[in-house]
Amino acid sequence: MGTQMDGLGHVGVGMPDGNTWYNGLKSSEIEDAYGLKKLGIENAGVFFTRGVLIDVLAFRDADRFPVGYEISRDELEGALHRQKLSLKPGDVVLIRTGHGKLWIKDNETYNSGEPGIGLEAAKWLIEQDVAMVGADNWGIEVDPPPNPNRPIEVHQWMITKNGIYFIENLDLEQLSADHVYEFAFIFAPLRLKGATGSPGNPIAVR
């Protein structure tokens, strides 16, 4: 589908006593045949906060990062320094990789994997206490994963362990072209009871 938000019930972490979700909840506590009894997207509310575009692609003077390219913490910090910005608690951080340029034009490559952040960069964003991370790809984190035995590890660290929402399949090209790196970010997920996420149309207001 198109632009979508991952809620706190989107992914869990496998444990010896069963899957654990955000806030230490177990599958038996949050799931039934009708969806999520807890952590449903209807509980997320409206996002109206500072948004920051980290244009890593422009920082590297590249047209598009290839599938499997891992964006590092140093690249995030370098791009922010170039943009003369720093992150603040509660920010929504949007990361430009160029992968979105393939959308509809080359779906086979688009779906084959993606450039994105690795665990080092994710942990740094967690330290910044951001509210949400988005990107112009379908899953935020690099794919194929650096460790094939630990897929979606960034999802687990950010969503499950730290309550940071994801918003995927964004179009960030116009923001980059206009050199708009700081803006008001507005997004209201659909109140789909028991759903793990929501489609939607986020807005950046300069």
C-alpha positions in Angstrom: 0.0 0.0 0.0 1.1 3.6 0.2 2.1 5.8 3.1 1.4 4.0 6.4 2.1 4.3 10.1 3.2 1.4 12.3 1.6 1.4 15.7 2.9 0.0 19.0 1.1 -3.3 18.4 2.8 -3.8 15.0 5.6 -6.1 16.1 6.7 -8.0 19.2 9.9 -9.6 20.5 10.1 -13.4 20.8 10.8 -14.6 24.3 11.0 -18.1 25.9 7.6 -17.6 27.5 5.9 -16.2 24.4 6.0 -13.0 22.3 6.3 -9.7 24.3 4.9 -6.5 23.0 5.3 -2.8 24.0 5.2 -2.2 27.7 5.9 -5.9 28.5 2.5 -7.1 27.3 2.1 -10.7 26.2 0.2 -11.9 23.1 -2.6 -13.4 25.3 -3.2 -10.0 26.9 -3.5 -8.0 23.7 -4.9 -10.2 20.9 -8.1 -11.8 20.0 -10.0 -12.7 16.8 -11.1 -9.1 16.4 -7.7 -7.5 16.5 -5.7 -5.9 19.3 -7.5 -5.5 22.6 -4.6 -3.2 23.7 -2.1 -1.1 21.7 -4.6 -0.6 18.8 -3.9 2.3 16.5 -7.1 4.1 17.8 -5.1 4.9 21.0 -2.3 6.8 19.1 -4.0 10.2 18.9 -3.0 13.1 16.6 0.7 14.0 15.9 1.3 17.8 15.8 5.0 18.4 16.5 8.3 19.5 15.1 9.4 17.6 12.1 13.0 17.3 10.9 14.1 16.0 7.5 17.6 14.3 7.7 18.6 14.4 4.0 21.3 11.8 4.2 21.1 11.4 0.4 22.1 15.0 -0.2 24.8 14.8 2.4 26.3 11.9 0.4 25.7 13.7 -2.9 23.9 10.6 -4.2 20.9 10.1 -6.4 19.6 6.9 -4.7 21.1 4.6 -2.1 21.2 0.9 -3.3 19.2 -1.9 -1.7 21.0 -3.1 1.3 22.8 0.2 2.1 23.0 0.8 5.8 22.8 4.4 7.0 25.0 5.0 9.9 24.8 7.2 13.0 27.7 9.3 11.6 25.8 9.9 8.4 22.7 11.1 10.4 24.8 13.4 12.5 26.8 14.6 9.5 23.6 15.5 7.6 22.1 17.3 10.6 25.4 19.3 11.0 25.3 20.2 7.4 21.7 21.4 7.8 22.6 23.3 11.0 20.0 21.4 13.0 19.9 19.2 16.1 17.2 16.9 17.3 14.9 17.6 20.3 12.7 15.3 22.4 9.4 14.6 20.7 10.6 15.3 17.2 9.4 13.4 14.2 12.5 12.4 12.2 12.2 11.8 8.4 15.1 10.1 6.6 15.6 10.5 2.8 17.2 7.5 1.1 16.1 8.0 -2.5 14.4 4.6 -2.5 11.0 6.2 -3.0 12.1 7.2 -6.5 11.5 3.5 -7.5 7.8 3.6 -6.4 5.6 2.4 -9.3 8.5 2.9 -11.7 10.5 -0.2 -10.6 8.4 -2.2 -8.2 10.6 -5.2 -8.5 13.7 -3.4 -7.1 11.6 -1.4 -4.7 10.2 -4.6 -3.1 13.5 -6.6 -3.2 15.0 -4.8 -0.2 15.8 -1.3 0.9 18.4 1.1 2.1 17.8 2.2 5.6 19.1 2.7 9.1 21.0 0.0 11.0 20.9 -0.7 14.7 23.6 1.7 15.6 21.7 4.6 14.0 18.5 3.4 15.6 20.0 3.4 19.1 21.2 6.9 18.6 17.7 8.1 17.5 16.3 6.4 20.6 18.8 8.4 22.7 17.4 11.6 21.2 13.9 10.7 22.5 12.1 11.1 19.2 8.4 10.4 18.9 8.4 8.9 15.4 10.8 8.0 12.6 9.8 8.0 8.9 11.5 7.3 5.6 10.9 7.1 1.8 11.2 3.3 1.9 8.8 0.6 3.0 10.3 -0.4 6.4 12.7 2.3 7.7 15.5 -0.2 8.4 18.1 -1.7 6.0 17.0 -4.9 4.2 18.5 -7.5 3.7 19.4 -7.3 7.5 23.1 -7.2 8.4 22.5 -10.2 10.6 20.1 -12.6 8.7 19.4 -14.4 11.9 17.9 -11.2 13.5 15.5 -9.6 11.0 13.4 -6.5 11.9 15.7 -5.8 14.8 15.4 -2.0 14.4 11.6 -2.4 14.6 11.9 -4.3 17.8 14.3 -1.8 19.4 12.3 1.3 18.4 8.7 0.2 18.4 8.5 -2.6 20.9 11.2 -1.6 23.4 11.0 2.2 23.2 7.5 3.1 21.9 8.7 5.0 18.8 6.2 5.0 16.0 7.2 4.4 12.3 5.8 6.1 9.2 6.7 4.5 5.9 6.5 5.1 2.1 6.9 8.8 2.4 7.5 11.2 -0.6 10.4 13.4 0.6 11.6 14.7 -2.7 9.9 18.1 -2.6 11.1 18.9 0.9 14.6 18.1 -0.2 14.3 20.1 -3.4 13.1 23.1 -1.4 15.8 22.6 1.3 13.1 22.5 3.9 14.6 20.6 6.8 12.5 21.9 9.7 8.7 22.1 9.8 5.5 21.4 11.7 4.5 17.8 11.2 0.8 16.9 11.3 -0.6 13.5 11.0 -3.9 11.9 12.2 -4.0 8.1 11.9 -7.3 6.6 11.2 -9.0 5.3 14.4 -9.2 1.7 13.2 -10.1 -0.2 16.3 -7.7 -3.0 17.1 -5.5 -2.3 14.0 -1.7 -2.5 14.2 -1.3 0.6 11.9 -3.0 3.1 9.7 -2.7 4.6 6.2 -2.7 8.3 5.9 -1.5 11.6 4.5 1.0 13.4 6.7 1.5 17.1 6.1 4.6 19.3 6.6 3.9 23.0 7.2 6.8 25.3 6.9 
